[in-house]
Amino acid sequence: MTLLFGLFIIATVLLIAVAVYSLVITRNLIRILLSVEILTKSATLLIIGAGHMCGNMGAAQSYVITVIVIEVMILAVATGIVFSAYNVSGTLNSDKQNNLKG
């Protein structure tokens, strides 16, 4: 294992720790979306690190681009759902979201 791959692992673990902590602590729907984004970014960082370690950066980059495209589509839908929930209930607190029918 090279020093660069070790740094990739450390950065990924730190990002996962921050995202999981944020998911556990916060009740704001926008912050929850940002936490999920941080989790997916840590996964893409790990894929790039694994591609560097294996010497196959082309495949790793194509996987990461695919993950990013799917992530953006999911984020757009989730943001629409969050805004709709805000319009219905008037709050972004997930504890107070009891009825999402519009």
VEXMIRO-54787 format. One record per residue: residue number from 1; x, y, z of N, C-alpha, C, O in turn. Coordinates in nm, 4 decimals. Layout:
<recs>
<rec pos="NUM" n_px="X" n_py="Y" n_pz="Z" ca_px="X" ca_py="Y" ca_pz="Z" c_px="X" c_py="Y" c_pz="Z" o_px="X" o_py="Y" o_pz="Z"/>
...
</recs>
This chain:
<recs>
<rec pos="1" n_px="0.0850" n_py="-0.1172" n_pz="0.0000" ca_px="0.0000" ca_py="0.0000" ca_pz="0.0000" c_px="0.0901" c_py="0.1242" c_pz="0.0000" o_px="0.1845" o_py="0.1345" o_pz="0.0784"/>
<rec pos="2" n_px="0.0594" n_py="0.2147" n_pz="-0.0869" ca_px="0.1402" ca_py="0.3352" ca_pz="-0.0982" c_px="0.0884" c_py="0.4422" c_pz="-0.0020" o_px="-0.0199" o_py="0.4306" o_pz="0.0553"/>
<rec pos="3" n_px="0.1689" n_py="0.5452" n_pz="0.0131" ca_px="0.1313" ca_py="0.6557" ca_pz="0.1011" c_px="0.0084" c_py="0.7280" c_pz="0.0477" o_px="-0.0780" o_py="0.7695" o_pz="0.1249"/>
<rec pos="4" n_px="0.0005" n_py="0.7432" n_pz="-0.0855" ca_px="-0.1137" ca_py="0.8129" ca_pz="-0.1438" c_px="-0.2438" c_py="0.7367" c_pz="-0.1196" o_px="-0.3464" o_py="0.7978" o_pz="-0.0897"/>
<rec pos="5" n_px="-0.2406" n_py="0.6046" n_pz="-0.1322" ca_px="-0.3609" ca_py="0.5259" ca_pz="-0.1076" c_px="-0.4000" c_py="0.5319" c_pz="0.0401" o_px="-0.5185" o_py="0.5332" o_pz="0.0736"/>
<rec pos="6" n_px="-0.3004" n_py="0.5356" n_pz="0.1272" ca_px="-0.3292" ca_py="0.5519" ca_pz="0.2701" c_px="-0.3975" c_py="0.6840" c_pz="0.2989" o_px="-0.4880" o_py="0.6913" o_pz="0.3819"/>
<rec pos="7" n_px="-0.3538" n_py="0.7891" n_pz="0.2298" ca_px="-0.4186" ca_py="0.9196" ca_pz="0.2458" c_px="-0.5621" c_py="0.9176" c_pz="0.1933" o_px="-0.6512" o_py="0.9793" o_pz="0.2518"/>
<rec pos="8" n_px="-0.5838" n_py="0.8461" n_pz="0.0822" ca_px="-0.7203" ca_py="0.8298" ca_pz="0.0307" c_px="-0.8086" c_py="0.7609" c_pz="0.1346" o_px="-0.9224" o_py="0.8023" o_pz="0.1567"/>
<rec pos="9" n_px="-0.7568" n_py="0.6569" n_pz="0.1978" ca_px="-0.8336" ca_py="0.5833" ca_pz="0.2992" c_px="-0.8646" c_py="0.6730" c_pz="0.4190" o_px="-0.9772" o_py="0.6740" o_pz="0.4686"/>
<rec pos="10" n_px="-0.7655" n_py="0.7476" n_pz="0.4649" ca_px="-0.7859" ca_py="0.8361" ca_pz="0.5802" c_px="-0.8890" c_py="0.9427" c_pz="0.5478" o_px="-0.9777" o_py="0.9698" o_pz="0.6288"/>
<rec pos="11" n_px="-0.8783" n_py="1.0036" n_pz="0.4300" ca_px="-0.9748" ca_py="1.1061" ca_pz="0.3901" c_px="-1.1151" c_py="1.0482" c_pz="0.3777" o_px="-1.2127" o_py="1.1124" o_pz="0.4166"/>
<rec pos="12" n_px="-1.1255" n_py="0.9277" n_pz="0.3238" ca_px="-1.2565" ca_py="0.8637" ca_pz="0.3098" c_px="-1.3178" c_py="0.8341" c_pz="0.4453" o_px="-1.4367" o_py="0.8587" o_pz="0.4661"/>
<rec pos="13" n_px="-1.2394" n_py="0.7823" n_pz="0.5369" ca_px="-1.2902" ca_py="0.7514" ca_pz="0.6708" c_px="-1.3354" c_py="0.8793" c_pz="0.7417" o_px="-1.4394" o_py="0.8804" o_pz="0.8075"/>
<rec pos="14" n_px="-1.2574" n_py="0.9866" n_pz="0.7283" ca_px="-1.2967" ca_py="1.1133" ca_pz="0.7903" c_px="-1.4261" c_py="1.1683" c_pz="0.7307" o_px="-1.5123" o_py="1.2171" o_pz="0.8037"/>
<rec pos="15" n_px="-1.4397" n_py="1.1605" n_pz="0.5991" ca_px="-1.5636" ca_py="1.2073" ca_pz="0.5353" c_px="-1.6838" c_py="1.1236" c_pz="0.5786" o_px="-1.7917" o_py="1.1777" o_pz="0.6031"/>
<rec pos="16" n_px="-1.6656" n_py="0.9936" n_pz="0.5879" ca_px="-1.7750" ca_py="0.9073" ca_pz="0.6320" c_px="-1.8123" c_py="0.9390" c_pz="0.7764" o_px="-1.9306" o_py="0.9418" o_pz="0.8106"/>
<rec pos="17" n_px="-1.7132" n_py="0.9626" n_pz="0.8607" ca_px="-1.7415" ca_py="0.9959" ca_pz="1.0008" c_px="-1.8190" c_py="1.1267" c_pz="1.0121" o_px="-1.9144" o_py="1.1363" o_pz="1.0892"/>
<rec pos="18" n_px="-1.7780" n_py="1.2269" n_pz="0.9356" ca_px="-1.8482" ca_py="1.3560" ca_pz="0.9379" c_px="-1.9917" c_py="1.3403" c_pz="0.8883" o_px="-2.0843" o_py="1.3958" o_pz="0.9475"/>
<rec pos="19" n_px="-2.0100" n_py="1.2654" n_pz="0.7806" ca_px="-2.1437" ca_py="1.2491" ca_pz="0.7238" c_px="-2.2354" c_py="1.1706" c_pz="0.8170" o_px="-2.3515" o_py="1.2075" o_pz="0.8344"/>
<rec pos="20" n_px="-2.1858" n_py="1.0644" n_pz="0.8764" ca_px="-2.2696" ca_py="0.9848" ca_pz="0.9667" c_px="-2.3035" c_py="1.0648" c_pz="1.0917" o_px="-2.4166" o_py="1.0592" o_pz="1.1400"/>
<rec pos="21" n_px="-2.2077" n_py="1.1384" n_pz="1.1440" ca_px="-2.2344" ca_py="1.2248" ca_pz="1.2597" c_px="-2.3426" c_py="1.3276" c_pz="1.2258" o_px="-2.4341" o_py="1.3511" o_pz="1.3047"/>
<rec pos="22" n_px="-2.3312" n_py="1.3875" n_pz="1.1096" ca_px="-2.4298" ca_py="1.4866" ca_pz="1.0682" c_px="-2.5674" c_py="1.4232" c_pz="1.0476" o_px="-2.6690" o_py="1.4840" o_pz="1.0812"/>
<rec pos="23" n_px="-2.5714" n_py="1.3028" n_pz="0.9931" ca_px="-2.7003" ca_py="1.2342" ca_pz="0.9746" c_px="-2.7664" c_py="1.2023" c_pz="1.1083" o_px="-2.8884" o_py="1.2115" o_pz="1.1214"/>
<rec pos="24" n_px="-2.6860" n_py="1.1650" n_pz="1.2072" ca_px="-2.7406" ca_py="1.1279" ca_pz="1.3372" c_px="-2.7879" c_py="1.2505" c_pz="1.4143" o_px="-2.8910" o_py="1.2457" o_pz="1.4813"/>
<rec pos="25" n_px="-2.7137" n_py="1.3597" n_pz="1.4055" ca_px="-2.7408" ca_py="1.4769" ca_pz="1.4880" c_px="-2.8529" c_py="1.5651" c_pz="1.4318" o_px="-2.9399" o_py="1.6089" o_pz="1.5070"/>
<rec pos="26" n_px="-2.8518" n_py="1.5911" n_pz="1.3026" ca_px="-2.9408" ca_py="1.6932" ca_pz="1.2477" c_px="-3.0814" c_py="1.6400" c_pz="1.2199" o_px="-3.1015" o_py="1.5203" o_pz="1.1990"/>
<rec pos="27" n_px="-3.1761" n_py="1.7302" n_pz="1.2203" ca_px="-3.3146" ca_py="1.6996" ca_pz="1.1834" c_px="-3.3608" c_py="1.7845" c_pz="1.0657" o_px="-3.4746" o_py="1.7717" o_pz="1.0204"/>
<rec pos="28" n_px="-3.2716" n_py="1.8721" n_pz="1.0154" ca_px="-3.3040" ca_py="1.9573" ca_pz="0.9023" c_px="-3.2910" c_py="1.8757" c_pz="0.7740" o_px="-3.1899" o_py="1.8084" o_pz="0.7537"/>
<rec pos="29" n_px="-3.3917" n_py="1.8810" n_pz="0.6877" ca_px="-3.3924" ca_py="1.7976" ca_pz="0.5679" c_px="-3.2825" c_py="1.8371" c_pz="0.4694" o_px="-3.2264" o_py="1.7502" o_pz="0.4027"/>
<rec pos="30" n_px="-3.2510" n_py="1.9648" n_pz="0.4591" ca_px="-3.1444" ca_py="2.0081" ca_pz="0.3693" c_px="-3.0093" c_py="1.9576" c_pz="0.4190" o_px="-2.9261" o_py="1.9144" o_pz="0.3392"/>
<rec pos="31" n_px="-2.9873" n_py="1.9627" n_pz="0.5484" ca_px="-2.8613" ca_py="1.9116" ca_pz="0.6041" c_px="-2.8506" c_py="1.7609" c_pz="0.5873" o_px="-2.7411" o_py="1.7076" o_pz="0.5695"/>
<rec pos="32" n_px="-2.9628" n_py="1.6929" n_pz="0.5928" ca_px="-2.9624" ca_py="1.5486" ca_pz="0.5687" c_px="-2.9206" c_py="1.5197" c_pz="0.4248" o_px="-2.8428" o_py="1.4276" o_pz="0.3999"/>
<rec pos="33" n_px="-2.9724" n_py="1.5986" n_pz="0.3298" ca_px="-2.9316" ca_py="1.5819" ca_pz="0.1904" c_px="-2.7825" c_py="1.6085" c_pz="0.1728" o_px="-2.7148" o_py="1.5363" o_pz="0.0996"/>
<rec pos="34" n_px="-2.7316" n_py="1.7106" n_pz="0.2389" ca_px="-2.5887" ca_py="1.7404" ca_pz="0.2301" c_px="-2.5046" c_py="1.6282" c_pz="0.2910" o_px="-2.3958" o_py="1.5986" o_pz="0.2417"/>
<rec pos="35" n_px="-2.5538" n_py="1.5666" n_pz="0.3966" ca_px="-2.4821" ca_py="1.4549" ca_pz="0.4582" c_px="-2.4756" c_py="1.3357" c_pz="0.3636" o_px="-2.3729" o_py="1.2685" o_pz="0.3541"/>
<rec pos="36" n_px="-2.5848" n_py="1.3102" n_pz="0.2946" ca_px="-2.5849" ca_py="1.2009" ca_pz="0.1968" c_px="-2.4891" c_py="1.2325" c_pz="0.0828" o_px="-2.4221" o_py="1.1428" o_pz="0.0317"/>
<rec pos="37" n_px="-2.4820" n_py="1.3586" n_pz="0.0426" ca_px="-2.3861" ca_py="1.3998" ca_pz="-0.0597" c_px="-2.2431" c_py="1.3750" c_pz="-0.0141" o_px="-2.1603" o_py="1.3283" o_pz="-0.0924"/>
<rec pos="38" n_px="-2.2134" n_py="1.4054" n_pz="0.1107" ca_px="-2.0786" ca_py="1.3816" ca_pz="0.1627" c_px="-2.0476" c_py="1.2322" c_pz="0.1623" o_px="-1.9350" o_py="1.1925" o_pz="0.1324"/>
<rec pos="39" n_px="-2.1460" n_py="1.1494" n_pz="0.1952" ca_px="-2.1251" ca_py="1.0041" ca_pz="0.1904" c_px="-2.0934" c_py="0.9568" c_pz="0.0491" o_px="-2.0033" o_py="0.8750" o_pz="0.0301"/>
<rec pos="40" n_px="-2.1655" n_py="1.0068" n_pz="-0.0493" ca_px="-2.1385" ca_py="0.9632" ca_pz="-0.1869" c_px="-2.0047" c_py="1.0158" c_pz="-0.2368" o_px="-1.9366" o_py="0.9488" o_pz="-0.3145"/>
<rec pos="41" n_px="-1.9665" n_py="1.1355" n_pz="-0.1927" ca_px="-1.8353" ca_py="1.1879" ca_pz="-0.2317" c_px="-1.7229" c_py="1.1051" c_pz="-0.1709" o_px="-1.6185" o_py="1.0866" o_pz="-0.2334"/>
<rec pos="42" n_px="-1.7436" n_py="1.0557" n_pz="-0.0504" ca_px="-1.6410" ca_py="0.9700" ca_pz="0.0088" c_px="-1.6309" c_py="0.8378" c_pz="-0.0676" o_px="-1.5217" o_py="0.7832" o_pz="-0.0832"/>
<rec pos="43" n_px="-1.7438" n_py="0.7869" n_pz="-0.1147" ca_px="-1.7399" ca_py="0.6635" ca_pz="-0.1941" c_px="-1.6670" c_py="0.6860" c_pz="-0.3264" o_px="-1.5901" o_py="0.6004" o_pz="-0.3702"/>
<rec pos="44" n_px="-1.6907" n_py="0.7999" n_pz="-0.3897" ca_px="-1.6203" ca_py="0.8275" ca_pz="-0.5150" c_px="-1.4708" c_py="0.8476" c_pz="-0.4916" o_px="-1.3889" o_py="0.8081" o_pz="-0.5745"/>
<rec pos="45" n_px="-1.4357" n_py="0.9084" n_pz="-0.3799" ca_px="-1.2939" ca_py="0.9236" ca_pz="-0.3467" c_px="-1.2276" c_py="0.7877" c_pz="-0.3266" o_px="-1.1136" o_py="0.7667" o_pz="-0.3681"/>
<rec pos="46" n_px="-1.2984" n_py="0.6975" n_pz="-0.2639" ca_px="-1.2441" ca_py="0.5630" ca_pz="-0.2435" c_px="-1.2303" c_py="0.4884" c_pz="-0.3761" o_px="-1.1345" o_py="0.4134" o_pz="-0.3949"/>
<rec pos="47" n_px="-1.3235" n_py="0.5077" n_pz="-0.4668" ca_px="-1.3135" ca_py="0.4439" ca_pz="-0.5987" c_px="-1.1920" c_py="0.4963" c_pz="-0.6736" o_px="-1.1193" o_py="0.4192" o_pz="-0.7363"/>
<rec pos="48" n_px="-1.1696" n_py="0.6272" n_pz="-0.6674" ca_px="-1.0524" ca_py="0.6845" ca_pz="-0.7336" c_px="-0.9238" c_py="0.6316" c_pz="-0.6705" o_px="-0.8278" o_py="0.6008" o_pz="-0.7411"/>
<rec pos="49" n_px="-0.9219" n_py="0.6211" n_pz="-0.5381" ca_px="-0.8043" ca_py="0.5664" ca_pz="-0.4710" c_px="-0.7780" c_py="0.4218" c_pz="-0.5090" o_px="-0.6631" o_py="0.3823" o_pz="-0.5286"/>
<rec pos="50" n_px="-0.8840" n_py="0.3429" n_pz="-0.5195" ca_px="-0.8681" ca_py="0.2028" ca_pz="-0.5592" c_px="-0.8214" c_py="0.1926" c_pz="-0.7036" o_px="-0.7412" o_py="0.1052" o_pz="-0.7367"/>
<rec pos="51" n_px="-0.8699" n_py="0.2797" n_pz="-0.7887" ca_px="-0.8242" ca_py="0.2803" ca_pz="-0.9276" c_px="-0.6777" c_py="0.3172" c_pz="-0.9384" o_px="-0.6045" o_py="0.2621" o_pz="-1.0207"/>
<rec pos="52" n_px="-0.6352" n_py="0.4109" n_pz="-0.8547" ca_px="-0.4925" ca_py="0.4482" ca_pz="-0.8532" c_px="-0.4070" c_py="0.3326" c_pz="-0.8020" o_px="-0.2992" o_py="0.3056" o_pz="-0.8548"/>
<rec pos="53" n_px="-0.4563" n_py="0.2654" n_pz="-0.6993" ca_px="-0.3814" ca_py="0.1544" ca_pz="-0.6399" c_px="-0.3681" c_py="0.0383" c_pz="-0.7389" o_px="-0.2621" o_py="-0.0236" o_pz="-0.7485"/>
<rec pos="54" n_px="-0.4760" n_py="0.0090" n_pz="-0.8125" ca_px="-0.4736" ca_py="-0.1020" ca_pz="-0.9078" c_px="-0.4101" c_py="-0.0646" c_pz="-1.0409" o_px="-0.3793" o_py="-0.1522" o_pz="-1.1217"/>
<rec pos="55" n_px="-0.3904" n_py="0.0642" n_pz="-1.0644" ca_px="-0.3327" ca_py="0.1074" ca_pz="-1.1905" c_px="-0.4329" c_py="0.1149" c_pz="-1.3037" o_px="-0.3946" o_py="0.1136" o_pz="-1.4207"/>
<rec pos="56" n_px="-0.5605" n_py="0.1226" n_pz="-1.2706" ca_px="-0.6657" ca_py="0.1275" ca_pz="-1.3723" c_px="-0.7497" c_py="0.2528" c_pz="-1.3509" o_px="-0.8668" o_py="0.2447" o_pz="-1.3139"/>
<rec pos="57" n_px="-0.6889" n_py="0.3683" n_pz="-1.3744" ca_px="-0.7578" ca_py="0.4945" ca_pz="-1.3494" c_px="-0.8713" c_py="0.5205" c_pz="-1.4483" o_px="-0.9686" o_py="0.5879" o_pz="-1.4144"/>
<rec pos="58" n_px="-0.8597" n_py="0.4682" n_pz="-1.5693" ca_px="-0.9649" ca_py="0.4899" ca_pz="-1.6695" c_px="-1.0976" c_py="0.4299" c_pz="-1.6248" o_px="-1.2021" o_py="0.4942" o_pz="-1.6350"/>
<rec pos="59" n_px="-1.0933" n_py="0.3078" n_pz="-1.5760" ca_px="-1.2165" ca_py="0.2427" ca_pz="-1.5294" c_px="-1.2695" c_py="0.3121" c_pz="-1.4044" o_px="-1.3903" o_py="0.3307" o_pz="-1.3901"/>
<rec pos="60" n_px="-1.1801" n_py="0.3501" n_pz="-1.3146" ca_px="-1.2229" ca_py="0.4182" ca_pz="-1.1923" c_px="-1.2887" c_py="0.5515" c_pz="-1.2249" o_px="-1.3904" o_py="0.5863" o_pz="-1.1648"/>
<rec pos="61" n_px="-1.2330" n_py="0.6257" n_pz="-1.3179" ca_px="-1.2913" ca_py="0.7540" ca_pz="-1.3551" c_px="-1.4266" c_py="0.7364" c_pz="-1.4216" o_px="-1.5171" o_py="0.8167" o_pz="-1.3991"/>
<rec pos="62" n_px="-1.4421" n_py="0.6334" n_pz="-1.5026" ca_px="-1.5725" ca_py="0.6114" ca_pz="-1.5663" c_px="-1.6767" c_py="0.5687" c_pz="-1.4627" o_px="-1.7931" o_py="0.6075" o_pz="-1.4735"/>
<rec pos="63" n_px="-1.6375" n_py="0.4902" n_pz="-1.3636" ca_px="-1.7299" ca_py="0.4548" ca_pz="-1.2561" c_px="-1.7711" c_py="0.5777" c_pz="-1.1766" o_px="-1.8882" o_py="0.5943" o_pz="-1.1425"/>
<rec pos="64" n_px="-1.6745" n_py="0.6635" n_pz="-1.1474" ca_px="-1.7034" ca_py="0.7839" ca_pz="-1.0689" c_px="-1.7948" c_py="0.8773" c_pz="-1.1462" o_px="-1.8863" o_py="0.9352" o_pz="-1.0876"/>
<rec pos="65" n_px="-1.7730" n_py="0.8936" n_pz="-1.2747" ca_px="-1.8608" ca_py="0.9793" ca_pz="-1.3544" c_px="-2.0019" c_py="0.9233" c_pz="-1.3559" o_px="-2.0984" o_py="0.9992" o_pz="-1.3472"/>
<rec pos="66" n_px="-2.0154" n_py="0.7926" n_pz="-1.3668" ca_px="-2.1478" ca_py="0.7310" ca_pz="-1.3619" c_px="-2.2146" c_py="0.7539" c_pz="-1.2274" o_px="-2.3334" o_py="0.7855" o_pz="-1.2219"/>
<rec pos="67" n_px="-2.1396" n_py="0.7382" n_pz="-1.1187" ca_px="-2.1949" ca_py="0.7612" ca_pz="-0.9850" c_px="-2.2372" c_py="0.9066" c_pz="-0.9690" o_px="-2.3420" o_py="0.9339" o_pz="-0.9105"/>
<rec pos="68" n_px="-2.1574" n_py="1.0004" n_pz="-1.0200" ca_px="-2.1905" ca_py="1.1418" ca_pz="-1.0071" c_px="-2.3169" c_py="1.1758" c_pz="-1.0848" o_px="-2.3999" o_py="1.2526" o_pz="-1.0363"/>
<rec pos="69" n_px="-2.3331" n_py="1.1200" n_pz="-1.2044" ca_px="-2.4533" ca_py="1.1470" ca_pz="-1.2838" c_px="-2.5777" c_py="1.0941" c_pz="-1.2125" o_px="-2.6792" o_py="1.1634" o_pz="-1.2048"/>
<rec pos="70" n_px="-2.5700" n_py="0.9731" n_pz="-1.1609" ca_px="-2.6836" ca_py="0.9166" ca_pz="-1.0881" c_px="-2.7110" c_py="0.9968" c_pz="-0.9621" o_px="-2.8268" o_py="1.0201" o_pz="-0.9272"/>
<rec pos="71" n_px="-2.6065" n_py="1.0387" n_pz="-0.8941" ca_px="-2.6195" ca_py="1.1163" ca_pz="-0.7711" c_px="-2.6884" c_py="1.2500" c_pz="-0.7972" o_px="-2.7720" o_py="1.2928" o_pz="-0.7176"/>
<rec pos="72" n_px="-2.6550" n_py="1.3152" n_pz="-0.9056" ca_px="-2.7168" ca_py="1.4444" ca_pz="-0.9381" c_px="-2.8652" c_py="1.4272" c_pz="-0.9681" o_px="-2.9468" o_py="1.5100" o_pz="-0.9278"/>
<rec pos="73" n_px="-2.9004" n_py="1.3206" n_pz="-1.0383" ca_px="-3.0426" ca_py="1.2966" ca_pz="-1.0661" c_px="-3.1198" c_py="1.2699" c_pz="-0.9371" o_px="-3.2298" o_py="1.3221" o_pz="-0.9186"/>
<rec pos="74" n_px="-3.0637" n_py="1.1901" n_pz="-0.8493" ca_px="-3.1303" ca_py="1.1606" ca_pz="-0.7222" c_px="-3.1396" c_py="1.2856" c_pz="-0.6362" o_px="-3.2409" o_py="1.3080" o_pz="-0.5699"/>
<rec pos="75" n_px="-3.0349" n_py="1.3669" n_pz="-0.6367" ca_px="-3.0370" ca_py="1.4907" ca_pz="-0.5592" c_px="-3.1431" c_py="1.5871" c_pz="-0.6102" o_px="-3.2080" o_py="1.6548" o_pz="-0.5304"/>
<rec pos="76" n_px="-3.1618" n_py="1.5946" n_pz="-0.7400" ca_px="-3.2643" ca_py="1.6836" ca_pz="-0.7954" c_px="-3.4040" c_py="1.6397" c_pz="-0.7515" o_px="-3.4869" o_py="1.7230" o_pz="-0.7149"/>
<rec pos="77" n_px="-3.4297" n_py="1.5103" n_pz="-0.7553" ca_px="-3.5600" ca_py="1.4591" ca_pz="-0.7120" c_px="-3.5789" c_py="1.4803" c_pz="-0.5616" o_px="-3.6858" o_py="1.5225" o_pz="-0.5177"/>
<rec pos="78" n_px="-3.4754" n_py="1.4511" n_pz="-0.4831" ca_px="-3.4856" ca_py="1.4668" ca_pz="-0.3382" c_px="-3.5036" c_py="1.6131" c_pz="-0.2990" o_px="-3.5777" o_py="1.6428" o_pz="-0.2053"/>
<rec pos="79" n_px="-3.4374" n_py="1.7044" n_pz="-0.3685" ca_px="-3.4543" ca_py="1.8462" ca_pz="-0.3398" c_px="-3.5959" c_py="1.8906" c_pz="-0.3710" o_px="-3.6534" o_py="1.9703" o_pz="-0.2968"/>
<rec pos="80" n_px="-3.6526" n_py="1.8406" n_pz="-0.4789" ca_px="-3.7927" ca_py="1.8701" ca_pz="-0.5102" c_px="-3.8874" c_py="1.8192" c_pz="-0.4031" o_px="-3.9837" o_py="1.8871" o_pz="-0.3673"/>
<rec pos="81" n_px="-3.8605" n_py="1.7006" n_pz="-0.3521" ca_px="-3.9438" ca_py="1.6458" ca_pz="-0.2447" c_px="-3.9301" c_py="1.7289" c_pz="-0.1181" o_px="-4.0291" o_py="1.7535" o_pz="-0.0492"/>
<rec pos="82" n_px="-3.8079" n_py="1.7728" n_pz="-0.0866" ca_px="-3.7861" ca_py="1.8553" ca_pz="0.0328" c_px="-3.8592" c_py="1.9890" c_pz="0.0194" o_px="-3.9233" o_py="2.0340" o_pz="0.1143"/>
<rec pos="83" n_px="-3.8501" n_py="2.0523" n_pz="-0.0969" ca_px="-3.9198" ca_py="2.1799" ca_pz="-0.1160" c_px="-4.0707" c_py="2.1628" c_pz="-0.1091" o_px="-4.1410" o_py="2.2489" o_pz="-0.0562"/>
<rec pos="84" n_px="-4.1202" n_py="2.0527" n_pz="-0.1622" ca_px="-4.2634" ca_py="2.0251" ca_pz="-0.1534" c_px="-4.3055" c_py="2.0035" c_pz="-0.0082" o_px="-4.4105" o_py="2.0518" o_pz="0.0340"/>
<rec pos="85" n_px="-4.2249" n_py="1.9320" n_pz="0.0668" ca_px="-4.2551" ca_py="1.9109" ca_pz="0.2093" c_px="-4.2522" c_py="2.0428" c_pz="0.2849" o_px="-4.3319" o_py="2.0637" o_pz="0.3764"/>
<rec pos="86" n_px="-4.1612" n_py="2.1317" n_pz="0.2476" ca_px="-4.1556" ca_py="2.2635" ca_pz="0.3119" c_px="-4.2795" c_py="2.3464" c_pz="0.2790" o_px="-4.3334" o_py="2.4157" o_pz="0.3653"/>
<rec pos="87" n_px="-4.3240" n_py="2.3388" n_pz="0.1544" ca_px="-4.4439" ca_py="2.4141" ca_pz="0.1165" c_px="-4.5680" c_py="2.3630" c_pz="0.1883" o_px="-4.6571" o_py="2.4414" o_pz="0.2212"/>
<rec pos="88" n_px="-4.5747" n_py="2.2344" n_pz="0.2127" ca_px="-4.6915" ca_py="2.1766" ca_pz="0.2800" c_px="-4.6898" c_py="2.2075" c_pz="0.4294" o_px="-4.7912" o_py="2.2489" o_pz="0.4856"/>
<rec pos="89" n_px="-4.5753" n_py="2.1874" n_pz="0.4934" ca_px="-4.5716" ca_py="2.1975" ca_pz="0.6392" c_px="-4.5149" c_py="2.3296" c_pz="0.6905" o_px="-4.5419" o_py="2.3675" o_pz="0.8045"/>
<rec pos="90" n_px="-4.4376" n_py="2.3996" n_pz="0.6095" ca_px="-4.3800" ca_py="2.5260" ca_pz="0.6532" c_px="-4.2543" c_py="2.5123" c_pz="0.7370" o_px="-4.2070" o_py="2.6110" o_pz="0.7933"/>
<rec pos="91" n_px="-4.1997" n_py="2.3930" n_pz="0.7463" ca_px="-4.0776" ca_py="2.3715" ca_pz="0.8233" c_px="-3.9923" c_py="2.2656" c_pz="0.7550" o_px="-4.0433" o_py="2.1814" o_pz="0.6811"/>
<rec pos="92" n_px="-3.8624" n_py="2.2707" n_pz="0.7804" ca_px="-3.7713" ca_py="2.1706" ca_pz="0.7278" c_px="-3.7303" c_py="2.0684" c_pz="0.8338" o_px="-3.6480" o_py="1.9809" o_pz="0.8069"/>
<rec pos="93" n_px="-3.7861" n_py="2.0789" n_pz="0.9520" ca_px="-3.7545" ca_py="1.9869" ca_pz="1.0601" c_px="-3.8212" c_py="1.8528" c_pz="1.0314" o_px="-3.9426" o_py="1.8461" o_pz="1.0122"/>
<rec pos="94" n_px="-3.7419" n_py="1.7465" n_pz="1.0287" ca_px="-3.7972" ca_py="1.6153" ca_pz="0.9942" c_px="-3.8867" c_py="1.5590" c_pz="1.1039" o_px="-3.9706" o_py="1.4733" o_pz="1.0761"/>
<rec pos="95" n_px="-3.8710" n_py="1.6051" n_pz="1.2280" ca_px="-3.9575" ca_py="1.5579" ca_pz="1.3352" c_px="-4.1004" c_py="1.6099" c_pz="1.3208" o_px="-4.1954" o_py="1.5465" o_pz="1.3668"/>
<rec pos="96" n_px="-4.1144" n_py="1.7247" n_pz="1.2572" ca_px="-4.2467" ca_py="1.7858" ca_pz="1.2435" c_px="-4.3152" c_py="1.7524" c_pz="1.1123" o_px="-4.4256" o_py="1.8000" o_pz="1.0860"/>
<rec pos="97" n_px="-4.2510" n_py="1.6711" n_pz="1.0299" ca_px="-4.3101" ca_py="1.6294" ca_pz="0.9040" c_px="-4.3953" c_py="1.5059" c_pz="0.9299" o_px="-4.3434" o_py="1.3944" o_pz="0.9350"/>
<rec pos="98" n_px="-4.5236" n_py="1.5249" n_pz="0.9459" ca_px="-4.6102" ca_py="1.4104" ca_pz="0.9760" c_px="-4.7022" c_py="1.3748" c_pz="0.8602" o_px="-4.7540" o_py="1.2633" o_pz="0.8558"/>
<rec pos="99" n_px="-4.7241" n_py="1.4666" n_pz="0.7663" ca_px="-4.8131" ca_py="1.4393" ca_pz="0.6558" c_px="-4.7528" c_py="1.5004" c_pz="0.5309" o_px="-4.7437" o_py="1.6226" o_pz="0.5200"/>
<rec pos="100" n_px="-4.7119" n_py="1.4183" n_pz="0.4378" ca_px="-4.6488" ca_py="1.4688" ca_pz="0.3170" c_px="-4.7447" c_py="1.4718" c_pz="0.1983" o_px="-4.7022" o_py="1.4992" o_pz="0.0861"/>
<rec pos="101" n_px="-4.8729" n_py="1.4441" n_pz="0.2208" ca_px="-4.9693" ca_py="1.4579" ca_pz="0.1129" c_px="-4.9947" c_py="1.6049" c_pz="0.0891" o_px="-5.0128" o_py="1.6815" o_pz="0.1838"/>
<rec pos="102" n_px="-4.9961" n_py="1.6448" n_pz="-0.0370" ca_px="-5.0121" ca_py="1.7864" ca_pz="-0.0680" c_px="-5.1462" c_py="1.8276" c_pz="-0.0983" o_px="-5.1699" o_py="1.9452" o_pz="-0.1257"/>
</recs>
